Amino acid sequence: MHIRRITLSGLAMALISGNVLAATVEVKAAATKFEPTVVFVKAGDTVKWTNMAAHDTVSIAGMIPEGAQAWQSKMSEDFSVTLDAAGVYIYKCSPHVSLGMVGAIVVGEGKPANIAAVKSSPENKGMIGRAIRELDKALQAKGF
């Protein structure tokens, strides 16, 4: 009986901290694109980039939720980030952005609150603009 209480207590603590419910979503660098280009996660989930030889992942200023933590990985190293702020995050591979190596992460349910800011950003052009159009299609497919 004593062991059972400890186990239930440990489970309750894990549930309270959210660790049991958090997921890890993988984004793979493939040649000069991220697969998948758009991912949907819940607040507290982790996004992990793999197969990063000759690549990095960098959040784009003005294209992440206000108050969210920006990131820049080291070149050629797998990288993970846990995202807590709801909204859309647009990111790129620095050396391959001109080839279309751009992705989007949507954190939370529903239409991202910062989507208008992302669309009106001066960065919304070229290959980054193409990724935002792909994001729009993915949001529409989910009914947002």
C-alpha positions in Angstrom: 0.0 0.0 0.0 2.8 2.4 0.8 4.5 1.8 -2.6 1.2 2.5 -4.3 0.8 5.9 -2.6 4.3 6.9 -3.7 3.6 5.8 -7.3 0.3 7.7 -7.4 2.0 10.7 -5.7 4.7 10.7 -8.4 2.1 10.5 -11.2 0.2 13.4 -9.7 3.4 15.5 -9.6 4.2 14.6 -13.2 0.7 15.6 -14.3 0.8 18.9 -12.4 4.1 19.7 -14.0 2.8 18.8 -17.5 5.7 16.5 -18.3 3.5 13.5 -18.9 1.4 15.4 -21.5 4.2 17.1 -23.4 5.2 15.7 -26.7 8.3 15.9 -28.9 7.7 16.6 -32.6 10.5 15.9 -35.1 11.4 18.1 -38.0 14.0 16.6 -40.4 16.4 18.6 -42.5 16.2 17.0 -46.0 18.5 18.5 -48.6 17.3 22.1 -48.7 13.9 21.9 -46.9 12.5 21.0 -43.6 10.1 18.1 -43.4 7.3 18.7 -42.5 7.3 22.4 -43.4 4.5 23.2 -41.0 4.0 21.5 -37.6 1.2 21.9 -35.1 2.1 21.4 -31.4 0.6 22.2 -28.0 2.1 24.7 -25.5 4.9 22.9 -23.6 5.7 20.6 -26.5 9.3 20.3 -27.8 10.3 20.6 -31.5 13.4 18.6 -32.3 15.3 19.2 -35.6 17.3 16.2 -36.8 19.7 15.4 -39.7 21.2 18.9 -39.4 24.5 18.4 -41.3 25.3 21.7 -42.9 22.1 23.3 -41.5 20.9 25.4 -38.6 17.5 26.6 -37.4 17.0 30.3 -36.5 13.7 31.9 -35.5 13.0 35.0 -37.6 12.7 38.3 -35.7 9.1 39.7 -35.8 7.8 36.3 -36.9 7.4 34.7 -33.5 4.9 35.5 -30.8 5.5 38.7 -28.8 7.5 37.8 -25.7 8.5 34.4 -27.0 12.1 33.3 -26.7 14.0 33.5 -30.0 16.5 30.7 -30.9 19.5 30.0 -33.1 21.0 26.6 -33.2 24.7 25.8 -33.9 25.5 24.7 -37.4 25.4 21.0 -38.2 24.0 20.0 -34.7 20.6 18.5 -33.9 18.6 21.0 -31.8 15.5 21.1 -29.6 13.3 23.9 -28.3 10.3 23.8 -26.0 7.7 26.3 -27.0 5.3 27.7 -24.3 3.9 30.8 -26.0 0.9 30.3 -28.3 1.1 31.5 -31.8 3.1 30.9 -35.0 6.8 30.7 -35.2 8.6 31.1 -38.6 12.2 29.8 -38.8 14.9 29.3 -41.4 18.1 27.6 -42.1 20.6 30.6 -42.5 22.7 29.2 -45.4 19.7 27.8 -47.3 16.9 30.3 -46.8 17.2 31.5 -50.4 16.6 27.9 -51.5 13.4 27.7 -49.5 14.6 26.1 -46.3 12.0 27.8 -44.1 9.4 26.3 -41.8 6.5 27.2 -39.5 5.4 25.9 -36.1 1.9 26.6 -34.8 1.6 26.4 -31.0 -1.9 26.1 -29.5 -5.4 25.6 -30.7 -7.2 27.8 -33.2 -5.9 30.6 -35.4 -2.6 31.9 -34.2 -3.0 35.4 -32.6 0.1 36.7 -34.2 -0.7 35.6 -37.8 -1.5 39.2 -38.9 1.9 40.4 -37.6 3.7 37.6 -39.4 1.9 38.3 -42.7 2.6 42.1 -42.4 6.3 41.6 -41.5 8.9 43.0 -44.0 10.4 39.5 -43.9 7.3 38.1 -45.7 8.8 37.9 -49.2 10.7 35.5 -51.3 11.1 32.0 -49.9 9.9 33.1 -46.4 6.7 34.4 -48.1 6.3 31.0 -49.8 6.5 29.3 -46.4 3.8 31.6 -45.0 1.6 30.7 -48.0 2.1 27.0 -47.1 1.2 27.9 -43.5 -2.0 29.5 -44.7 -3.0 26.4 -46.6 -2.2 24.2 -43.5 -4.3 26.5 -41.3 -7.2 26.5 -43.8 -7.0 22.7 -43.9 -7.5 22.6 -40.1 -10.4 25.1 -40.4 -8.7 28.1 -39.0 
